[in-house]
Amino acid sequence: MALAQALAQRYPQATIALVARDKMTVPALCAAALEPRIAKTYLVRHLVSWRSVAELEDYSCPLASLVPNALRAADLPKIARSIEPRAVIVAGTIDAAGRLLPRGVAPYTEYREQPAWDFDTLSRL
């Protein structure tokens, strides 16, 4: 968040996009929710929800992606919706076991089934 603040001060007309993949997507989503200067968030292989972790006995997501008692307040899809109208693009959602989920299961407004992480994709954000 400090980086977003510094970029906004130095380049006030710039659009700030936050991109993350795998285990960094949950912290990135939370940072985007807290920092209104982040205009776009692109998450690749994003954990579908904290509920999916709670429902699975043998999960593979890192403990750093979990927040104690978070489900009492919100889950990841609700946090993503709270950021709107700023863009939150999820490219490839995974369940708590790390399996890629199909479009019909992903509860995100802007969802891309292919978890693209290449120069062309990132430069078009």
C-alpha positions as CSV (number, residue, x, y, z in Angstrom):
1,M,0.0,0.0,0.0
2,A,2.9,2.3,0.6
3,L,4.1,1.7,-2.9
4,A,0.7,2.7,-4.3
5,Q,0.7,5.9,-2.2
6,A,4.2,6.7,-3.5
7,L,3.3,6.0,-7.1
8,A,0.1,8.1,-6.8
9,Q,2.1,11.1,-5.4
10,R,4.9,10.8,-8.1
11,Y,2.6,10.1,-11.0
12,P,-0.8,11.5,-10.2
13,Q,-2.3,10.8,-13.6
14,A,-1.1,7.2,-13.8
15,T,-3.4,4.2,-13.4
16,I,-2.1,1.8,-10.8
17,A,-2.7,-1.9,-11.4
18,L,-1.9,-4.5,-8.9
19,V,-1.1,-8.0,-10.3
20,A,-0.4,-11.1,-8.3
21,R,-0.4,-14.9,-8.7
22,D,-0.7,-18.0,-6.6
23,K,-0.1,-17.4,-2.9
24,M,0.2,-13.6,-3.3
25,T,-3.4,-13.1,-4.6
26,V,-5.1,-13.0,-1.2
27,P,-2.8,-10.4,0.2
28,A,-3.1,-8.4,-3.1
29,L,-6.9,-8.5,-3.0
30,C,-7.0,-7.3,0.6
31,A,-4.5,-4.5,-0.3
32,A,-6.7,-3.4,-3.2
33,A,-9.7,-3.3,-0.9
34,L,-7.8,-1.0,1.5
35,E,-6.1,1.2,-1.1
36,P,-8.5,3.1,-3.3
37,R,-5.7,4.4,-5.6
38,I,-5.3,0.8,-7.0
39,A,-7.5,1.1,-10.0
40,K,-7.2,-2.5,-11.3
41,T,-6.4,-5.8,-9.7
42,Y,-5.4,-8.9,-11.7
43,L,-5.2,-12.2,-9.8
44,V,-3.9,-15.4,-11.4
45,R,-4.7,-18.7,-9.8
46,H,-6.6,-17.0,-7.0
47,L,-8.0,-18.9,-4.0
48,V,-11.8,-19.1,-4.7
49,S,-12.8,-18.5,-1.0
50,W,-11.8,-18.9,2.6
51,R,-14.9,-21.1,3.0
52,S,-13.4,-23.6,0.6
53,V,-10.4,-23.9,3.0
54,A,-12.8,-24.3,6.0
55,E,-14.7,-27.1,4.2
56,L,-11.6,-29.1,3.2
57,E,-9.7,-31.1,5.7
58,D,-6.5,-31.4,3.6
59,Y,-6.0,-28.0,1.9
60,S,-2.8,-26.8,0.1
61,C,-3.0,-23.0,0.4
62,P,-0.4,-21.3,2.5
63,L,-1.3,-20.3,6.0
64,A,-0.4,-16.7,5.1
65,S,-3.6,-16.7,2.9
66,L,-5.8,-17.3,5.9
67,V,-7.1,-14.7,8.3
68,P,-8.5,-16.0,11.7
69,N,-12.3,-15.5,12.0
70,A,-12.5,-13.8,8.6
71,L,-15.6,-15.7,7.6
72,R,-17.5,-13.9,10.3
73,A,-17.1,-10.7,8.4
74,A,-16.6,-11.5,4.8
75,D,-15.2,-14.0,2.3
76,L,-12.9,-13.4,-0.7
77,P,-15.7,-12.9,-3.3
78,K,-17.4,-10.4,-1.1
79,I,-14.1,-8.5,-0.7
80,A,-13.7,-8.5,-4.5
81,R,-17.3,-7.1,-4.9
82,S,-16.6,-4.4,-2.3
83,I,-13.8,-3.0,-4.6
84,E,-16.2,-2.4,-7.5
85,P,-16.5,-0.3,-9.7
86,R,-12.7,-0.7,-9.7
87,A,-11.7,-3.7,-11.8
88,V,-10.9,-7.0,-10.2
89,I,-10.0,-9.6,-12.8
90,V,-9.6,-13.1,-11.7
91,A,-7.8,-15.4,-14.1
92,G,-8.0,-19.0,-13.0
93,T,-9.6,-19.7,-9.6
94,I,-8.4,-22.6,-7.5
95,D,-10.0,-24.4,-4.7
96,A,-8.3,-25.1,-1.3
97,A,-6.7,-28.2,-2.8
98,G,-5.1,-26.2,-5.6
99,R,-7.4,-27.5,-8.4
100,L,-8.3,-25.1,-11.2
101,L,-12.1,-24.4,-11.2
102,P,-14.3,-24.0,-14.2
103,R,-16.1,-20.6,-15.0
104,G,-19.4,-21.8,-13.6
105,V,-18.0,-22.3,-10.1
106,A,-16.0,-19.1,-9.9
107,P,-18.0,-16.4,-8.0
108,Y,-16.2,-13.4,-9.6
109,T,-17.7,-10.8,-11.9
110,E,-14.8,-10.5,-14.3
111,Y,-13.4,-14.0,-14.6
112,R,-11.0,-15.5,-17.2
113,E,-10.7,-19.3,-17.3
114,Q,-7.1,-19.2,-18.5
115,P,-4.6,-18.2,-15.8
116,A,-2.5,-16.0,-18.2
117,W,0.7,-14.5,-16.8
118,D,2.6,-13.3,-19.8
119,F,3.8,-9.9,-21.2
120,D,0.9,-9.4,-23.6
121,T,-1.8,-10.1,-21.0
122,L,-0.2,-8.0,-18.3
123,S,0.6,-5.1,-20.7
124,R,-3.1,-4.9,-21.7
125,L,-4.2,-4.2,-18.1
